[in-house]
């Protein structure tokens, strides 16, 4: 299938599992047409299908419970049970049993595209080295959660920068439009269960966020509690696109999100839960994704990419039976293997994004 046919097939499969928010899906299609980086983020189903074709040897590497849709903007912060600020991967929608190399190559490919877009400042070779070194150190050490208390100065500067204006964060949530989807009643049930207070007249809001999961219902409930605002979000969960490729007629594949979070070397977010087909999480200024623009210097970005490699290892270490095989495989991978594979995947992403942009322009002109 070409990218247009594959998109239709995947979205048809998605629609068999959840209500589809058509306006968000149309927005996703327009973002895919803009540039390769948003296209990469929005089309994990294409990566999952093409990675084994472009990198057949890497696709035979030892398998772990992998993130799947990993990229440089899939990281953020949350508070653990002790109130400590934690940094790490914040989206596990596409978790699946995959070669460990999948996550590393996709992370490096996203860095390459971000460099081209002037959002990452360090050279591509240096970016790949930082990712790989961080991953190797994480695997060899047995991992450790990344807490921004005593260590990780560059990451802490990013996080604290985002925490400076909570008033702006809450004003943004308050400006969201009301949610009117058919899924509201089901979302309300799980949202009520996650809140510390009774809600007499709940108001549900519609939030558009991310790219890969655009089209899934995403419902926010915000209330005032003990003198200040709190909020929860419920996002409809479906199976990984990798599950779709493995069994396209299976419309109820297992959701592996919570399993990945629980098995990883991690200080978990106590508010994150997958329940009754919904991913429920706390929304707050200190519980959100960190964007590339908040990492201003080359030195900080090198540390930041190395931490991404380490955090990837933290997740892969949740598959302990595979780690010995991963270590042995890594020992045989030297030189520029990660850079070469990422460059090959980027070339394909750019070609497919050009094809999609042309097709999307034609469809837009027809309407």
RADALIN-V183556 format. One record per helix or strand of 3 or more residues. SS is the DSSP state (h for helix, s for strand). FROM is the first residue (numbers start at 1). LEN is the number of residues. If there is no record, write none. Layout:
BEGIN
SS_FROM_LEN, SS_FROM_LEN
END
This chain:
BEGIN
h_3_13, h_22_11, h_36_7, h_44_11, h_58_3, s_63_4, s_75_5, s_85_5, s_96_4, h_100_17, h_124_18, h_153_10, h_166_9, h_184_11, s_204_3, s_218_8, s_228_9, h_241_6, h_257_7, s_273_3, s_278_7, h_292_3, h_298_19, h_320_12, h_337_30
END
